[in-house]
Amino acid sequence: ARLPEVGIGQPWRRVLVPHTIPLPRLHRVLQIAMGWNERHLWEFRVRARRADPRTERVYGVPDPRWPTPWVRSARAVPLCALAPVEGAAVEYGYDLIDGWTH
């Protein structure tokens, strides 16, 4: 996975993970790779077709304090379920209030 830091120039990290990695574990790998410390909500977004927002799926850890019915639980979802083919684009959102996307 290539992780550009959107809006910060060109720094990026490259991590190699198995395609079967569960999303919560991938989140933890990304936290370590970026030097972050698990203080914000996170999500993975994927679209079957880039230009069609109706095909967007969002996976994360739903927070009971914030009603987010569109967020599906990421608990048992492997990366390969989001990006079934090589080169598929998946967006990782962290600190959702400030809108950090990678």
MODELLER restraints for C-alpha pairs under 7 A, 6 or more apart:
rsr = mdl.restraints
at = mdl.atoms
rsr.add(forms.Gaussian(group=physical.xy_distance, feature=features.Distance(at['CA:1:A'], at['CA:14:A']), mean=5.63, stdev=0.5))
rsr.add(forms.Gaussian(group=physical.xy_distance, feature=features.Distance(at['CA:1:A'], at['CA:15:A']), mean=5.46, stdev=0.5))
rsr.add(forms.Gaussian(group=physical.xy_distance, feature=features.Distance(at['CA:1:A'], at['CA:16:A']), mean=6.45, stdev=0.5))
rsr.add(forms.Gaussian(group=physical.xy_distance, feature=features.Distance(at['CA:2:A'], at['CA:12:A']), mean=6.71, stdev=0.5))
rsr.add(forms.Gaussian(group=physical.xy_distance, feature=features.Distance(at['CA:2:A'], at['CA:13:A']), mean=5.96, stdev=0.5))
rsr.add(forms.Gaussian(group=physical.xy_distance, feature=features.Distance(at['CA:2:A'], at['CA:14:A']), mean=4.81, stdev=0.5))
rsr.add(forms.Gaussian(group=physical.xy_distance, feature=features.Distance(at['CA:2:A'], at['CA:15:A']), mean=6.95, stdev=0.5))
rsr.add(forms.Gaussian(group=physical.xy_distance, feature=features.Distance(at['CA:3:A'], at['CA:12:A']), mean=5.12, stdev=0.5))
rsr.add(forms.Gaussian(group=physical.xy_distance, feature=features.Distance(at['CA:3:A'], at['CA:13:A']), mean=5.23, stdev=0.5))
rsr.add(forms.Gaussian(group=physical.xy_distance, feature=features.Distance(at['CA:3:A'], at['CA:14:A']), mean=6.39, stdev=0.5))
rsr.add(forms.Gaussian(group=physical.xy_distance, feature=features.Distance(at['CA:3:A'], at['CA:102:A']), mean=5.60, stdev=0.5))
rsr.add(forms.Gaussian(group=physical.xy_distance, feature=features.Distance(at['CA:4:A'], at['CA:10:A']), mean=6.59, stdev=0.5))
rsr.add(forms.Gaussian(group=physical.xy_distance, feature=features.Distance(at['CA:4:A'], at['CA:11:A']), mean=6.11, stdev=0.5))
rsr.add(forms.Gaussian(group=physical.xy_distance, feature=features.Distance(at['CA:4:A'], at['CA:12:A']), mean=4.38, stdev=0.5))
rsr.add(forms.Gaussian(group=physical.xy_distance, feature=features.Distance(at['CA:4:A'], at['CA:13:A']), mean=6.94, stdev=0.5))
rsr.add(forms.Gaussian(group=physical.xy_distance, feature=features.Distance(at['CA:4:A'], at['CA:102:A']), mean=5.80, stdev=0.5))
rsr.add(forms.Gaussian(group=physical.xy_distance, feature=features.Distance(at['CA:5:A'], at['CA:11:A']), mean=6.15, stdev=0.5))
rsr.add(forms.Gaussian(group=physical.xy_distance, feature=features.Distance(at['CA:5:A'], at['CA:12:A']), mean=6.13, stdev=0.5))
rsr.add(forms.Gaussian(group=physical.xy_distance, feature=features.Distance(at['CA:5:A'], at['CA:102:A']), mean=5.92, stdev=0.5))
rsr.add(forms.Gaussian(group=physical.xy_distance, feature=features.Distance(at['CA:6:A'], at['CA:101:A']), mean=6.45, stdev=0.5))
rsr.add(forms.Gaussian(group=physical.xy_distance, feature=features.Distance(at['CA:6:A'], at['CA:102:A']), mean=6.28, stdev=0.5))
rsr.add(forms.Gaussian(group=physical.xy_distance, feature=features.Distance(at['CA:13:A'], at['CA:33:A']), mean=6.91, stdev=0.5))
rsr.add(forms.Gaussian(group=physical.xy_distance, feature=features.Distance(at['CA:19:A'], at['CA:79:A']), mean=5.60, stdev=0.5))
rsr.add(forms.Gaussian(group=physical.xy_distance, feature=features.Distance(at['CA:19:A'], at['CA:80:A']), mean=5.18, stdev=0.5))
rsr.add(forms.Gaussian(group=physical.xy_distance, feature=features.Distance(at['CA:20:A'], at['CA:78:A']), mean=5.10, stdev=0.5))
rsr.add(forms.Gaussian(group=physical.xy_distance, feature=features.Distance(at['CA:20:A'], at['CA:79:A']), mean=5.77, stdev=0.5))
rsr.add(forms.Gaussian(group=physical.xy_distance, feature=features.Distance(at['CA:20:A'], at['CA:80:A']), mean=5.80, stdev=0.5))
rsr.add(forms.Gaussian(group=physical.xy_distance, feature=features.Distance(at['CA:21:A'], at['CA:78:A']), mean=5.26, stdev=0.5))
rsr.add(forms.Gaussian(group=physical.xy_distance, feature=features.Distance(at['CA:21:A'], at['CA:79:A']), mean=5.74, stdev=0.5))
rsr.add(forms.Gaussian(group=physical.xy_distance, feature=features.Distance(at['CA:22:A'], at['CA:76:A']), mean=6.28, stdev=0.5))
rsr.add(forms.Gaussian(group=physical.xy_distance, feature=features.Distance(at['CA:22:A'], at['CA:77:A']), mean=5.49, stdev=0.5))
rsr.add(forms.Gaussian(group=physical.xy_distance, feature=features.Distance(at['CA:22:A'], at['CA:78:A']), mean=4.07, stdev=0.5))
rsr.add(forms.Gaussian(group=physical.xy_distance, feature=features.Distance(at['CA:22:A'], at['CA:79:A']), mean=6.08, stdev=0.5))
rsr.add(forms.Gaussian(group=physical.xy_distance, feature=features.Distance(at['CA:23:A'], at['CA:74:A']), mean=5.84, stdev=0.5))
rsr.add(forms.Gaussian(group=physical.xy_distance, feature=features.Distance(at['CA:23:A'], at['CA:75:A']), mean=6.92, stdev=0.5))
rsr.add(forms.Gaussian(group=physical.xy_distance, feature=features.Distance(at['CA:23:A'], at['CA:77:A']), mean=5.93, stdev=0.5))
rsr.add(forms.Gaussian(group=physical.xy_distance, feature=features.Distance(at['CA:23:A'], at['CA:78:A']), mean=5.68, stdev=0.5))
rsr.add(forms.Gaussian(group=physical.xy_distance, feature=features.Distance(at['CA:23:A'], at['CA:79:A']), mean=6.00, stdev=0.5))
rsr.add(forms.Gaussian(group=physical.xy_distance, feature=features.Distance(at['CA:24:A'], at['CA:74:A']), mean=6.56, stdev=0.5))
rsr.add(forms.Gaussian(group=physical.xy_distance, feature=features.Distance(at['CA:24:A'], at['CA:75:A']), mean=6.29, stdev=0.5))
rsr.add(forms.Gaussian(group=physical.xy_distance, feature=features.Distance(at['CA:31:A'], at['CA:37:A']), mean=6.38, stdev=0.5))
rsr.add(forms.Gaussian(group=physical.xy_distance, feature=features.Distance(at['CA:31:A'], at['CA:38:A']), mean=6.80, stdev=0.5))
rsr.add(forms.Gaussian(group=physical.xy_distance, feature=features.Distance(at['CA:40:A'], at['CA:94:A']), mean=6.38, stdev=0.5))
rsr.add(forms.Gaussian(group=physical.xy_distance, feature=features.Distance(at['CA:40:A'], at['CA:95:A']), mean=4.75, stdev=0.5))
rsr.add(forms.Gaussian(group=physical.xy_distance, feature=features.Distance(at['CA:41:A'], at['CA:94:A']), mean=6.03, stdev=0.5))
rsr.add(forms.Gaussian(group=physical.xy_distance, feature=features.Distance(at['CA:41:A'], at['CA:95:A']), mean=5.62, stdev=0.5))
rsr.add(forms.Gaussian(group=physical.xy_distance, feature=features.Distance(at['CA:41:A'], at['CA:96:A']), mean=6.21, stdev=0.5))
rsr.add(forms.Gaussian(group=physical.xy_distance, feature=features.Distance(at['CA:42:A'], at['CA:60:A']), mean=5.99, stdev=0.5))
rsr.add(forms.Gaussian(group=physical.xy_distance, feature=features.Distance(at['CA:42:A'], at['CA:93:A']), mean=5.38, stdev=0.5))
rsr.add(forms.Gaussian(group=physical.xy_distance, feature=features.Distance(at['CA:42:A'], at['CA:94:A']), mean=4.40, stdev=0.5))
rsr.add(forms.Gaussian(group=physical.xy_distance, feature=features.Distance(at['CA:42:A'], at['CA:95:A']), mean=6.41, stdev=0.5))
rsr.add(forms.Gaussian(group=physical.xy_distance, feature=features.Distance(at['CA:42:A'], at['CA:96:A']), mean=6.63, stdev=0.5))
rsr.add(forms.Gaussian(group=physical.xy_distance, feature=features.Distance(at['CA:43:A'], at['CA:58:A']), mean=6.62, stdev=0.5))
rsr.add(forms.Gaussian(group=physical.xy_distance, feature=features.Distance(at['CA:43:A'], at['CA:59:A']), mean=5.47, stdev=0.5))
rsr.add(forms.Gaussian(group=physical.xy_distance, feature=features.Distance(at['CA:43:A'], at['CA:60:A']), mean=4.25, stdev=0.5))
rsr.add(forms.Gaussian(group=physical.xy_distance, feature=features.Distance(at['CA:43:A'], at['CA:92:A']), mean=5.89, stdev=0.5))
rsr.add(forms.Gaussian(group=physical.xy_distance, feature=features.Distance(at['CA:43:A'], at['CA:93:A']), mean=5.08, stdev=0.5))
rsr.add(forms.Gaussian(group=physical.xy_distance, feature=features.Distance(at['CA:43:A'], at['CA:94:A']), mean=6.66, stdev=0.5))
rsr.add(forms.Gaussian(group=physical.xy_distance, feature=features.Distance(at['CA:44:A'], at['CA:58:A']), mean=5.74, stdev=0.5))
rsr.add(forms.Gaussian(group=physical.xy_distance, feature=features.Distance(at['CA:44:A'], at['CA:59:A']), mean=5.21, stdev=0.5))
rsr.add(forms.Gaussian(group=physical.xy_distance, feature=features.Distance(at['CA:44:A'], at['CA:60:A']), mean=6.32, stdev=0.5))
rsr.add(forms.Gaussian(group=physical.xy_distance, feature=features.Distance(at['CA:44:A'], at['CA:90:A']), mean=6.64, stdev=0.5))
rsr.add(forms.Gaussian(group=physical.xy_distance, feature=features.Distance(at['CA:44:A'], at['CA:91:A']), mean=5.56, stdev=0.5))
rsr.add(forms.Gaussian(group=physical.xy_distance, feature=features.Distance(at['CA:44:A'], at['CA:92:A']), mean=4.60, stdev=0.5))
rsr.add(forms.Gaussian(group=physical.xy_distance, feature=features.Distance(at['CA:44:A'], at['CA:93:A']), mean=6.14, stdev=0.5))
rsr.add(forms.Gaussian(group=physical.xy_distance, feature=features.Distance(at['CA:45:A'], at['CA:56:A']), mean=6.80, stdev=0.5))
rsr.add(forms.Gaussian(group=physical.xy_distance, feature=features.Distance(at['CA:45:A'], at['CA:57:A']), mean=5.74, stdev=0.5))
rsr.add(forms.Gaussian(group=physical.xy_distance, feature=features.Distance(at['CA:45:A'], at['CA:58:A']), mean=4.59, stdev=0.5))
rsr.add(forms.Gaussian(group=physical.xy_distance, feature=features.Distance(at['CA:45:A'], at['CA:59:A']), mean=6.53, stdev=0.5))
rsr.add(forms.Gaussian(group=physical.xy_distance, feature=features.Distance(at['CA:45:A'], at['CA:90:A']), mean=5.79, stdev=0.5))
rsr.add(forms.Gaussian(group=physical.xy_distance, feature=features.Distance(at['CA:45:A'], at['CA:91:A']), mean=5.00, stdev=0.5))
rsr.add(forms.Gaussian(group=physical.xy_distance, feature=features.Distance(at['CA:45:A'], at['CA:92:A']), mean=6.47, stdev=0.5))
rsr.add(forms.Gaussian(group=physical.xy_distance, feature=features.Distance(at['CA:46:A'], at['CA:56:A']), mean=5.56, stdev=0.5))
rsr.add(forms.Gaussian(group=physical.xy_distance, feature=features.Distance(at['CA:46:A'], at['CA:57:A']), mean=5.47, stdev=0.5))
rsr.add(forms.Gaussian(group=physical.xy_distance, feature=features.Distance(at['CA:46:A'], at['CA:58:A']), mean=6.71, stdev=0.5))
rsr.add(forms.Gaussian(group=physical.xy_distance, feature=features.Distance(at['CA:46:A'], at['CA:82:A']), mean=6.47, stdev=0.5))
rsr.add(forms.Gaussian(group=physical.xy_distance, feature=features.Distance(at['CA:46:A'], at['CA:89:A']), mean=6.70, stdev=0.5))
rsr.add(forms.Gaussian(group=physical.xy_distance, feature=features.Distance(at['CA:46:A'], at['CA:90:A']), mean=4.91, stdev=0.5))
rsr.add(forms.Gaussian(group=physical.xy_distance, feature=features.Distance(at['CA:46:A'], at['CA:91:A']), mean=6.36, stdev=0.5))
rsr.add(forms.Gaussian(group=physical.xy_distance, feature=features.Distance(at['CA:47:A'], at['CA:53:A']), mean=7.00, stdev=0.5))
rsr.add(forms.Gaussian(group=physical.xy_distance, feature=features.Distance(at['CA:47:A'], at['CA:55:A']), mean=5.24, stdev=0.5))
rsr.add(forms.Gaussian(group=physical.xy_distance, feature=features.Distance(at['CA:47:A'], at['CA:56:A']), mean=4.23, stdev=0.5))
rsr.add(forms.Gaussian(group=physical.xy_distance, feature=features.Distance(at['CA:47:A'], at['CA:57:A']), mean=6.33, stdev=0.5))
rsr.add(forms.Gaussian(group=physical.xy_distance, feature=features.Distance(at['CA:48:A'], at['CA:55:A']), mean=5.53, stdev=0.5))
rsr.add(forms.Gaussian(group=physical.xy_distance, feature=features.Distance(at['CA:48:A'], at['CA:56:A']), mean=6.79, stdev=0.5))
rsr.add(forms.Gaussian(group=physical.xy_distance, feature=features.Distance(at['CA:49:A'], at['CA:55:A']), mean=6.54, stdev=0.5))
rsr.add(forms.Gaussian(group=physical.xy_distance, feature=features.Distance(at['CA:58:A'], at['CA:70:A']), mean=6.71, stdev=0.5))
rsr.add(forms.Gaussian(group=physical.xy_distance, feature=features.Distance(at['CA:58:A'], at['CA:71:A']), mean=5.11, stdev=0.5))
rsr.add(forms.Gaussian(group=physical.xy_distance, feature=features.Distance(at['CA:58:A'], at['CA:72:A']), mean=6.06, stdev=0.5))
rsr.add(forms.Gaussian(group=physical.xy_distance, feature=features.Distance(at['CA:59:A'], at['CA:71:A']), mean=5.37, stdev=0.5))
rsr.add(forms.Gaussian(group=physical.xy_distance, feature=features.Distance(at['CA:59:A'], at['CA:72:A']), mean=4.67, stdev=0.5))
rsr.add(forms.Gaussian(group=physical.xy_distance, feature=features.Distance(at['CA:59:A'], at['CA:73:A']), mean=5.60, stdev=0.5))
rsr.add(forms.Gaussian(group=physical.xy_distance, feature=features.Distance(at['CA:59:A'], at['CA:74:A']), mean=4.97, stdev=0.5))
rsr.add(forms.Gaussian(group=physical.xy_distance, feature=features.Distance(at['CA:60:A'], at['CA:71:A']), mean=6.19, stdev=0.5))
rsr.add(forms.Gaussian(group=physical.xy_distance, feature=features.Distance(at['CA:60:A'], at['CA:72:A']), mean=6.27, stdev=0.5))
rsr.add(forms.Gaussian(group=physical.xy_distance, feature=features.Distance(at['CA:60:A'], at['CA:73:A']), mean=5.44, stdev=0.5))
rsr.add(forms.Gaussian(group=physical.xy_distance, feature=features.Distance(at['CA:60:A'], at['CA:74:A']), mean=4.84, stdev=0.5))
rsr.add(forms.Gaussian(group=physical.xy_distance, feature=features.Distance(at['CA:61:A'], at['CA:73:A']), mean=5.57, stdev=0.5))
rsr.add(forms.Gaussian(group=physical.xy_distance, feature=features.Distance(at['CA:61:A'], at['CA:74:A']), mean=6.20, stdev=0.5))
rsr.add(forms.Gaussian(group=physical.xy_distance, feature=features.Distance(at['CA:62:A'], at['CA:68:A']), mean=6.72, stdev=0.5))
rsr.add(forms.Gaussian(group=physical.xy_distance, feature=features.Distance(at['CA:62:A'], at['CA:71:A']), mean=6.24, stdev=0.5))
rsr.add(forms.Gaussian(group=physical.xy_distance, feature=features.Distance(at['CA:62:A'], at['CA:73:A']), mean=6.50, stdev=0.5))
rsr.add(forms.Gaussian(group=physical.xy_distance, feature=features.Distance(at['CA:83:A'], at['CA:90:A']), mean=6.92, stdev=0.5))
rsr.add(forms.Gaussian(group=physical.xy_distance, feature=features.Distance(at['CA:91:A'], at['CA:101:A']), mean=6.60, stdev=0.5))
rsr.add(forms.Gaussian(group=physical.xy_distance, feature=features.Distance(at['CA:91:A'], at['CA:102:A']), mean=5.76, stdev=0.5))
rsr.add(forms.Gaussian(group=physical.xy_distance, feature=features.Distance(at['CA:92:A'], at['CA:101:A']), mean=5.63, stdev=0.5))
rsr.add(forms.Gaussian(group=physical.xy_distance, feature=features.Distance(at['CA:92:A'], at['CA:102:A']), mean=5.09, stdev=0.5))
rsr.add(forms.Gaussian(group=physical.xy_distance, feature=features.Distance(at['CA:93:A'], at['CA:99:A']), mean=6.97, stdev=0.5))
rsr.add(forms.Gaussian(group=physical.xy_distance, feature=features.Distance(at['CA:93:A'], at['CA:100:A']), mean=5.69, stdev=0.5))
rsr.add(forms.Gaussian(group=physical.xy_distance, feature=features.Distance(at['CA:93:A'], at['CA:101:A']), mean=4.45, stdev=0.5))
rsr.add(forms.Gaussian(group=physical.xy_distance, feature=features.Distance(at['CA:93:A'], at['CA:102:A']), mean=6.38, stdev=0.5))
rsr.add(forms.Gaussian(group=physical.xy_distance, feature=features.Distance(at['CA:94:A'], at['CA:100:A']), mean=5.35, stdev=0.5))
rsr.add(forms.Gaussian(group=physical.xy_distance, feature=features.Distance(at['CA:94:A'], at['CA:101:A']), mean=6.40, stdev=0.5))
